[in-house]
C-alpha cells in the first residue's frame, strides 16, 4: 500500500462537475489530483491572491481550484474554461 504526504478531499460540487466531463477529461483530472497528493504546489500552480491556501491550476482547458490545509488538499472547483 502506497501512502502519500497529503490526503485528497473533493467537495461535492467539484465531484458533480467532474462527473459531467468526458472520459478523457476525467482521466486528466484524476491524474492531476493524484499528483497533488504528492506535491500540492507543482510548478505552474498559481496562488490566489488574498486567499490563504487557495491555488488555481489550468489543465487542458479546465480550471481546478483547491485549498491546502495542513496535510489535506481540498478540491473545491473543477470546470471547463473557454479559450
N, C-alpha and C positions, 0 to 999 in steps of 0.2 A: 504494500500500500504506500502510495506517494503522498507526502504531506507538503503543503505549500505554506509560505510565510503569512499569507493573507487569506481570510475567508471571504467568499463572494456571497453577497445577498442581492437579489433582484427585486425591485419594487414591483408590486402588482401591475401598475400602469405600464412599466417598461416591459414586463413579460407579455402583456396583451399586445404591445406594439411589435415585439419580436415574433410572436405567433403569426402576425399578418404578413411577414416578409416571405419572399420566395425562398426555396430550399437553399439556393446558392448564398443569398444574403444571410440566412440563419446560420449557415456553416461559417461564414466570415465573422459574424458577430460572436458566435460561441468560441471560435478560435481566439479572437481578441480578448474576450472575457477570461478565458483560461490563462492567457498570458498576463493579465492584470493580477492574477492570484500570485504570480511570481514577482512581478515588477509593476506596481500600480502607477509608476511615473516613467513610462517609456519615453524615449526620445521623440519629440514632436508633440507630446501632450501639452495642453495649454491650461495653466491655472486660471480660473475665472476670477478676475479682479474683484475685490471687495467681498468675496465669499470664502470663508475659511474651509479649506479642504476640498473645494469643488474643482473638478477638472473637466475639460472638454476634449474630445478626440474625434477627428473626422476620419472615417474608414470607408472607402469605396462608396461615396455618395450617401453616407449615413452619418449622423451625428450621435455620439454617445456621451452622455453627461453622467458623471459619477462622483461620489464623495468618499474620501478616505478618512476613516476614524479609527485610530489605533491599529488593530490588525484586521479590520473589516473594510472591504470595498463594497459600497452600496451603489448598484446600477440604478440610476433614477429615471433616465430617459434615453430612448433609442428611437430615432426617427429618420426617415428618408429626407434628404435635402435636395433642393432644386439647384441645378448647376447652370 
